[in-house]
């Protein structure tokens, strides 16, 4: 069996994360805990080995494939809080060639309906809360065959996961063949600017194996360490932690926190538990270095913390400075996407330049290119791009298969490489510059996707929700600067004559509450501005020019925009 953590990554012909990683560490004497889990109130604690996840995933694979008849390549949509069963199920899906489709617990009914139908999921697994949401729209999901619930009080027509597992022996072994590396393994939904969320498809090595780079070089993990990533499993960043950590034989620290982010709780947890590595979005770090948190942190230094990383949005240099003053540790910023692994970061041996994304990850052909697909000169702004070998002979494979279309087609959004017929550029959709020493500096997105506190929000989704309210004639949604979240959702709203006469403050709150109810709460517009129809800049064909609104909004630093 290959030691993927110790060896240089090569493109394998066959690979299965469950057998080649989880089962490997389960039989190894070098690995420590696979997971250290604590409940929301920190009163319950579980320390779970790789043997536990190996055994449970074998049983779940048998349950899904043999007992329920789920076939290779079918989709399983899962919405669970931070409980160990999520990782048991994820490992089982990879073992049994079932495509895992994670989704966040923040989704509302119609979000779940869209994801279920768009993916063609045949199985849904959730807790009591998400199952109730699914039951309300089940009749609209024709591909769904099974709804499985984790927890008590299982409704009629829903399968009880605990009860189902009682029929599978503790030592049962799933004996299916390993999948080919190009077979799909994961689908994540990511926001776009012109439509509903897109399906990002990964194969059995583009995430499960390639994230060894993320774990080994970015998080700097080794067997026996404990990594805490502040991300719920519905987001791709949690998969970075899942695969990167276990590939390295290190353990996941999981706090089943289901409330709003609380910086004091985070610092308490860092002080009480042997966490060696922390990865948090810049929004979290910004709250962790507030004046009162700095004072508290100086009195309660993290117990075992050795390394800190940040990803999800650009990290403010001042935050890096303040965190080092209080914790004694530098935050290593990094960059990647749902579509990729960590492709750029601050790695051991390179001095941190505050505000920089760092340098390309080991083995990643990352570049800054112009509109003609040519390498930009040092200091010139261009598109962040990864050079892909069209014949897949390259050792780098940490990029998605493509956006999965309704007819099963895959679109990688490639651009031809100038003068190179064997390669193409994958465009990340972001802009940057590269200095003479090879450091990358983030400039911004080349489209209108809003990145608020690490959440990617497509303006189309928010505009579509607002349009459902009788007060709204039309709206335009853009990002607006925010000192805490980096940027937030702002909606410019044209009202009907009837509602235009109502109290503006009360109507703003009504529209915000409406968005929270009819879309995932993190998408609601934190800023609203009522405008006349003529205010919205449009093309000759009548399309709203969000780019102009965004430019005005940022030029005015989030104040009242003027044409």
GUTOR-399311 format. One record per residue (C-alpha): x, z, y. Coordinates in Angstrom, 3 decimals, m for minus. Layout:
// GUTOR-399311
- x/z/y
- X/Z/Y
...
// end
This chain:
// GUTOR-399311
- x/z/y
- 0.000/0.000/0.000
- 1.360/m0.928/3.434
- 2.348/1.830/5.845
- 0.730/0.231/8.906
- 1.751/3.073/11.198
- 5.438/2.804/10.328
- 5.822/m0.951/9.938
- 5.859/m3.747/12.501
- 2.382/m5.256/12.678
- 2.068/m8.556/10.854
- m1.076/m10.585/10.319
- m2.205/m9.660/6.766
- m4.243/m11.880/4.468
- m6.442/m8.956/3.434
- m7.089/m5.652/5.144
- m9.750/m2.981/4.976
- m9.520/0.021/7.272
- m11.320/2.272/4.781
- m9.022/1.561/1.845
- m5.753/0.762/3.612
- m5.899/3.532/6.216
- m8.435/6.270/5.410
- m7.798/6.273/1.645
- m4.053/5.984/2.282
- m3.910/9.096/4.465
- m6.282/10.886/2.086
- m3.638/10.543/m0.625
- m0.692/11.290/1.672
- 0.974/14.663/2.168
- 2.102/13.665/5.677
- m1.313/13.516/7.365
- m2.916/16.451/9.098
- m6.584/16.836/9.954
- m8.668/13.716/10.392
- m11.115/15.477/12.717
- m11.477/18.780/14.521
- m15.138/18.966/15.567
- m16.867/21.568/17.748
- m20.525/21.824/18.720
- m21.832/21.518/22.249
- m21.900/25.304/22.787
- m18.533/25.638/21.006
- m20.054/28.130/18.549
- m19.707/25.841/15.512
- m16.496/24.287/14.287
- m15.535/21.902/11.471
- m12.048/20.856/10.387
- m12.291/17.736/8.250
- m9.595/15.996/6.208
- m9.057/12.318/5.535
- m10.154/13.096/1.971
- m13.541/14.146/3.346
- m14.066/10.827/5.161
- m12.747/8.870/2.204
- m15.157/10.591/m0.195
- m18.190/10.416/2.106
- m17.618/6.774/3.025
- m17.421/5.831/m0.671
- m20.781/7.534/m1.234
- m22.392/5.952/1.831
- m21.079/2.506/0.894
- m22.731/2.838/m2.531
- m25.927/4.067/m0.905
- m26.116/1.128/1.499
- m25.036/m1.655/m0.844
- m26.360/m0.535/m4.252
- m29.307/1.746/m3.492
- m30.733/0.056/m0.386
- m29.574/m3.483/m1.153
- m27.823/m4.101/2.172
- m25.783/m7.265/1.727
- m22.305/m8.203/2.932
- m22.425/m9.375/6.546
- m25.740/m7.704/7.399
- m25.832/m5.730/10.649
- m26.279/m1.964/10.967
- m27.239/m0.630/14.406
- m26.251/3.007/14.875
- m27.161/5.418/17.684
- m25.931/8.932/16.972
- m24.452/11.715/19.097
- m20.895/12.960/18.524
- m21.343/14.184/14.957
- m18.907/13.634/12.026
- m21.517/11.562/10.198
- m20.983/8.757/12.706
- m17.381/8.295/11.550
- m18.415/8.665/7.890
- m20.945/5.876/8.355
- m18.568/3.654/10.335
- m15.917/3.939/7.628
- m18.549/3.174/4.968
- m19.649/0.016/6.786
- m16.057/m1.223/6.980
- m15.576/m0.403/3.309
- m18.760/m2.207/2.241
- m18.426/m5.306/4.495
- m21.475/m4.319/6.589
- m21.156/m5.217/10.283
- m21.316/m2.075/12.417
- m23.140/m2.349/15.782
- m22.586/0.883/17.769
- m24.829/1.652/20.743
- m24.969/4.491/23.235
- m27.490/7.329/23.110
- m28.333/6.533/26.749
- m30.340/3.446/25.806
- m34.089/3.327/26.328
- m36.633/1.625/24.050
- m36.338/m1.903/25.410
- m32.521/m1.736/25.313
- m32.677/m0.860/21.621
- m35.242/m3.593/20.987
- m32.967/m6.175/22.600
- m29.908/m5.088/20.622
- m31.777/m4.937/17.338
- m33.251/m8.416/17.732
- m30.177/m9.981/19.298
- m27.960/m8.777/16.456
- m30.559/m9.325/13.744
- m29.904/m5.802/12.465
- m31.457/m4.989/9.104
- m30.627/m1.256/9.223
- m30.979/1.315/11.987
- m29.390/4.758/11.746
- m30.061/7.446/14.320
- m30.889/11.048/15.035
- m34.419/12.290/15.741
- m34.263/11.196/19.394
- m33.070/7.625/18.830
- m35.326/7.183/15.785
- m38.364/8.035/17.913
- m37.308/5.332/20.374
- m36.910/2.861/17.535
- m40.303/3.689/16.035
- m42.003/2.817/19.326
- m40.654/m0.750/19.161
- m40.258/m1.252/15.415
- m43.142/m3.748/15.245
- m41.164/m5.980/17.630
- m38.055/m6.023/15.402
- m38.811/m8.381/12.479
- m35.344/m8.301/10.885
- m35.329/m4.515/10.468
- m35.694/m3.364/6.854
- m34.640/0.290/6.929
- m34.714/3.110/9.483
- m32.542/6.053/8.451
- m32.520/9.413/10.205
- m29.852/12.078/10.266
- m31.390/15.528/10.722
- m34.592/17.406/10.039
- m38.271/16.530/10.519
- m37.955/12.961/9.315
- m41.114/10.967/10.206
- m43.198/9.050/7.701
- m41.742/5.624/6.934
- m38.211/6.759/7.814
- m35.507/7.459/5.222
- m33.816/10.869/5.159
- m30.039/10.345/5.006
- m29.290/13.753/3.492
- m31.907/13.311/0.808
- m30.684/9.806/m0.031
- m27.109/11.041/m0.458
- m28.161/13.657/m3.027
- m28.506/10.849/m5.565
- m24.860/9.772/m5.087
- m22.254/11.867/m6.971
- m19.579/13.589/m4.877
- m16.805/11.683/m6.650
- m18.531/8.276/m6.689
- m16.246/5.323/m5.944
- m17.232/2.057/m4.281
- m15.446/m0.784/m6.055
- m16.242/m3.816/m3.895
- m13.537/m6.332/m3.034
- m11.614/m6.270/0.234
- m12.973/m8.649/2.881
- m10.941/m11.494/4.291
- m9.462/m10.554/7.651
- m11.550/m13.158/9.526
- m14.877/m11.689/8.378
- m16.839/m9.846/11.115
- m16.631/m6.050/11.106
- m17.907/m4.838/14.491
- m20.206/m5.959/17.278
- m20.261/m4.303/20.684
- m22.605/m5.196/23.530
- m21.000/m5.712/26.918
- m22.593/m6.399/30.289
- m22.438/m9.778/31.999
- m23.359/m11.065/35.444
- m25.935/m13.737/34.675
- m27.946/m12.429/31.743
- m28.499/m9.721/29.183
- m25.561/m7.968/27.471
- m23.324/m10.218/25.385
- m22.357/m9.573/21.761
- m18.615/m9.068/21.332
- m17.632/m9.713/17.720
- m14.457/m8.343/16.134
- m13.062/m9.065/12.692
- m11.356/m6.705/10.238
- m7.994/m6.722/12.015
- m8.659/m7.482/15.706
- m9.775/m3.877/16.274
- m9.342/m1.878/13.031
- m5.674/m2.808/12.552
- m4.475/m4.045/15.959
- m5.371/m0.728/17.605
- m2.307/0.679/15.851
- m0.573/m0.545/19.016
- m2.957/1.524/21.152
- m2.494/4.673/19.098
- 1.240/4.451/18.500
- 2.508/3.192/21.857
- m0.145/4.194/24.411
- m1.400/7.504/23.016
- 1.996/8.117/21.340
- 0.406/9.632/18.254
- 2.084/10.754/15.055
- 0.707/12.470/11.936
- m0.547/15.972/12.626
- m1.357/15.483/16.320
- m4.849/15.841/17.779
- m6.279/13.268/20.199
- m9.263/13.818/22.506
- m10.849/10.751/24.126
- m13.740/11.510/26.495
- m15.983/8.663/25.383
- m19.214/8.483/23.409
- m19.100/6.239/20.324
- m21.511/3.657/21.762
- m18.663/2.392/23.936
- m15.725/0.329/22.695
- m13.190/2.788/24.087
- m14.263/5.222/21.373
- m13.219/2.616/18.804
- m9.794/2.548/20.445
- m9.566/6.247/19.604
- m11.076/5.898/16.133
- m8.788/3.148/14.878
- m5.708/3.944/16.945
- m5.686/7.615/15.977
- m6.349/7.272/12.259
- m3.936/4.356/11.871
- m1.273/6.801/13.049
- m2.363/9.577/10.684
- m3.368/11.764/13.638
- m6.656/13.612/14.095
- m9.654/13.082/16.377
- m10.826/16.009/18.469
- m14.579/15.746/18.995
- m16.650/17.926/21.312
- m20.320/17.196/20.714
- m21.112/17.511/24.412
- m24.467/15.950/25.234
- m24.724/17.039/28.861
- m23.284/15.887/32.159
- m19.518/15.927/32.570
- m18.310/19.406/33.461
- m14.647/19.645/34.524
- m14.430/23.397/33.892
- m15.690/22.929/30.322
- m13.057/20.230/29.742
- m10.311/22.534/30.990
- m11.670/25.397/28.877
- m11.569/23.204/25.781
- m8.026/22.019/26.550
- m6.987/25.661/26.871
- m8.713/26.892/23.697
- m7.909/24.134/21.165
- m4.642/22.521/19.959
- m5.254/19.134/21.600
- m2.002/17.227/22.037
- m3.275/14.014/23.670
- m6.005/13.498/26.267
- m7.503/10.168/27.313
- m10.073/10.247/30.110
- m11.482/7.800/32.655
- m10.183/8.092/36.239
- m13.604/9.463/37.246
- m13.003/12.495/35.032
- m9.455/13.024/36.292
- m10.721/12.856/39.876
- m13.054/15.776/39.181
- m10.373/17.647/37.264
- m8.120/17.724/40.341
- m10.702/18.952/42.842
- m9.463/22.003/44.804
- m11.346/24.588/42.728
- m10.297/22.894/39.484
- m6.647/22.869/40.527
- m6.733/26.607/41.144
- m8.458/27.228/37.813
- m6.058/24.926/35.973
- m2.958/26.668/37.306
- m4.287/29.878/35.776
- m5.251/28.179/32.494
- m2.644/25.595/31.519
- m3.649/23.403/28.544
- m2.706/25.072/25.270
- m0.871/22.278/23.448
- m1.286/19.192/25.634
- 1.729/16.870/25.607
- 0.474/13.477/26.772
- m2.291/12.138/29.049
- m3.647/8.616/29.411
- m6.297/6.936/31.528
- m8.253/3.717/31.094
- m11.551/2.142/32.065
- m10.828/1.502/35.747
- m7.815/1.594/38.090
- m6.291/5.055/38.523
- m5.709/6.404/42.029
- m2.033/7.296/42.670
- m3.073/10.530/44.418
- m4.912/11.667/41.286
- m1.766/11.080/39.222
- 0.217/13.227/41.671
- m2.274/16.104/41.754
- m2.708/16.150/37.970
- 1.048/16.380/37.483
- 1.253/19.237/39.992
- m1.340/21.274/38.136
- m0.808/20.319/34.482
- 2.854/19.345/34.532
- 2.006/16.007/32.877
- 1.872/12.447/34.149
- m1.176/10.279/33.462
- m0.181/7.000/31.842
- m2.612/4.351/32.999
- m3.566/1.471/30.735
- m5.697/m1.650/30.625
- m7.817/m3.343/27.985
- m11.363/m4.500/27.333
- m14.192/m4.402/24.831
- m12.849/m7.827/23.862
- m9.259/m6.609/23.328
- m7.067/m3.721/22.353
- m4.907/m1.946/24.945
- m2.960/m4.929/26.301
- m1.107/m3.320/29.195
- 0.022/0.229/29.847
- 2.641/2.739/30.845
- 4.791/3.258/27.768
- 7.652/5.515/26.821
- 10.922/4.411/28.385
- 9.303/2.823/31.443
- 9.026/4.770/34.680
- 5.459/5.176/35.910
- 4.718/3.381/39.156
- 1.553/5.053/40.487
- m1.223/2.507/40.884
- 0.267/0.068/38.376
- m1.328/m0.868/35.058
- 2.165/m0.792/33.574
- 3.698/m3.493/31.412
- 2.319/m5.601/28.543
- 1.795/m3.720/25.274
- 4.423/m4.403/22.586
- 3.841/m7.826/21.109
- 1.044/m8.783/23.529
- 1.571/m12.154/25.311
- 0.025/m11.011/28.613
- 0.439/m13.120/31.746
- m0.854/m13.764/35.263
- m1.847/m17.417/35.648
- m3.217/m19.763/38.305
- m6.242/m22.085/38.149
- m4.167/m24.751/36.383
- m3.170/m22.354/33.611
- 0.394/m21.980/34.851
- 2.358/m18.751/35.177
- 2.098/m17.267/38.680
- 5.186/m16.386/40.659
- 6.065/m12.714/41.107
- 3.730/m11.140/43.661
- 1.142/m13.934/43.561
- m2.417/m13.030/42.601
- m3.914/m14.738/39.557
- m6.043/m14.330/36.450
- m5.010/m11.813/33.792
- m4.729/m13.880/30.627
- m3.528/m13.587/27.030
- m1.872/m16.568/25.383
- m3.469/m17.216/22.007
- m2.058/m19.288/19.173
- m4.827/m21.729/18.202
- m3.423/m21.941/14.674
- m3.346/m18.125/14.353
- 0.266/m18.064/13.201
- 1.134/m15.541/15.917
- 1.663/m11.901/14.961
- m0.662/m10.829/17.808
- m4.305/m10.621/16.751
- m5.837/m7.953/18.993
- m8.471/m10.209/20.614
- m12.123/m10.607/19.647
- m13.566/m13.520/17.665
- m15.761/m14.471/20.618
- m19.166/m13.845/22.143
- m21.699/m14.343/19.375
- m24.408/m16.843/20.323
- m28.008/m16.906/19.155
- m27.201/m19.654/16.631
- m24.161/m17.858/15.239
- m21.657/m19.778/17.356
- m18.617/m17.998/18.837
- m17.367/m18.538/22.380
- m13.934/m17.169/23.268
- m13.993/m18.505/26.837
- m10.582/m20.143/26.492
- m8.695/m22.226/29.050
- m6.150/m24.831/28.042
- m2.518/m23.853/28.479
- m0.651/m26.296/30.689
- 1.564/m28.549/28.539
- 0.999/m26.571/25.333
- m1.358/m28.105/22.793
- m0.932/m25.267/20.283
- m2.044/m22.463/22.603
- m4.878/m21.509/24.947
- m5.449/m18.760/27.447
- m8.026/m16.046/26.907
- m9.148/m15.082/30.410
- m9.997/m11.395/30.797
- m12.102/m11.981/33.913
- m9.817/m9.717/35.957
- m7.238/m10.478/38.620
- m3.791/m8.984/39.109
- m0.294/m9.503/40.442
- 2.978/m8.978/38.558
- 6.077/m7.694/40.339
- 9.668/m8.789/39.719
- 10.178/m5.955/37.225
- 7.236/m6.990/35.057
- 4.734/m4.331/36.197
- 1.108/m5.472/36.520
- m1.035/m4.436/39.510
- m4.826/m4.664/39.213
- m6.637/m6.504/42.028
- m10.262/m6.625/40.854
- m12.792/m8.424/38.711
- m13.240/m12.144/39.108
- m16.982/m11.810/38.451
- m19.712/m9.436/39.612
- m19.707/m6.883/36.777
- m19.797/m3.366/38.211
- m17.412/m0.801/36.728
- m18.826/2.585/37.711
- m17.065/5.623/36.262
- m15.996/3.482/33.310
- m19.507/2.119/32.624
- m19.739/m1.682/32.784
- m23.029/m2.664/34.431
- m24.305/m6.209/34.813
- m26.210/m6.808/38.080
- m28.726/m9.015/36.294
- m29.867/m6.068/34.154
- m30.555/m3.887/37.204
- m32.230/m6.705/39.140
- m34.466/m7.473/36.149
- m35.544/m3.830/35.942
- m36.282/m3.584/39.669
- m38.358/m6.759/39.510
- m40.771/m4.991/37.138
- m41.808/m2.606/39.936
- m44.767/m3.842/42.033
- m42.940/m2.985/45.286
- m40.085/m5.406/44.694
- m40.196/m9.082/45.669
- m36.557/m9.677/44.823
- m33.269/m7.815/44.828
- m29.534/m8.379/44.770
- m27.260/m5.872/43.056
- m23.552/m5.476/43.816
- m20.873/m2.814/43.612
- m20.375/m0.394/46.472
- m17.326/1.825/47.045
- m17.635/5.473/46.056
- m14.946/8.172/46.403
- m15.791/9.817/43.064
- m16.842/6.964/40.772
- m14.694/4.207/42.227
- m17.743/1.999/42.660
- m21.460/2.430/42.153
- m24.518/0.212/41.849
- m26.125/m0.772/45.123
- m29.353/m2.734/45.350
- m30.483/m4.762/48.353
- m34.261/m4.853/47.942
- m36.920/m7.050/49.541
- m40.290/m5.258/49.501
- m43.829/m6.549/49.374
- m45.715/m6.147/52.702
- m47.840/m3.356/51.193
- m44.909/m1.192/50.130
- m42.829/m1.989/53.208
- m45.099/0.357/55.179
- m44.432/3.354/52.928
- m41.932/6.148/53.543
- m38.499/4.669/52.804
- m36.915/7.835/51.406
- m39.750/8.478/48.972
- m39.809/4.829/47.873
- m36.065/4.819/47.249
- m36.417/7.785/44.922
- m39.391/6.158/43.201
- m37.381/2.985/42.521
- m34.392/4.976/41.281
- m36.586/6.996/38.923
- m38.243/3.777/37.756
- m34.844/2.297/36.860
- m33.846/5.447/35.003
- m37.038/5.251/32.957
- m36.955/1.519/32.189
- m33.200/1.026/31.684
- m30.313/3.178/30.531
- m29.936/5.930/33.187
- m26.324/5.082/34.027
- m27.472/1.691/35.353
- m29.743/2.931/38.134
- m28.816/2.028/41.740
- m27.296/5.087/43.379
- m27.567/3.251/46.690
- m30.579/1.290/47.930
- m31.051/m0.730/51.094
- m34.348/m2.353/52.033
- m33.796/m5.713/53.712
- m35.710/m8.703/55.056
- m35.783/m11.846/52.873
- m33.510/m13.667/55.319
- m30.826/m11.008/54.884
- m29.881/m12.161/51.383
- m27.322/m15.005/51.491
- m28.309/m17.857/49.191
- m26.999/m21.187/48.014
- m28.804/m24.457/48.769
- m30.474/m24.182/45.368
- m31.773/m20.696/46.217
- m29.337/m18.570/44.175
- m28.349/m15.251/45.747
- m24.661/m15.140/46.615
- m23.710/m11.701/45.332
- m20.071/m12.329/46.157
- m20.817/m12.450/49.901
- m22.885/m9.277/49.731
- m20.126/m7.515/47.813
- m17.490/m8.616/50.333
- m19.602/m7.294/53.209
- m20.328/m4.065/51.374
- m16.680/m3.316/50.713
- m15.628/m4.425/54.202
- m18.068/m1.858/55.583
- m16.926/0.750/53.017
- m20.404/1.140/51.615
- m22.170/1.486/54.930
- m25.043/m0.616/56.208
- m24.109/m4.240/55.646
- m24.556/m6.766/58.421
- m24.641/m10.534/58.330
// end
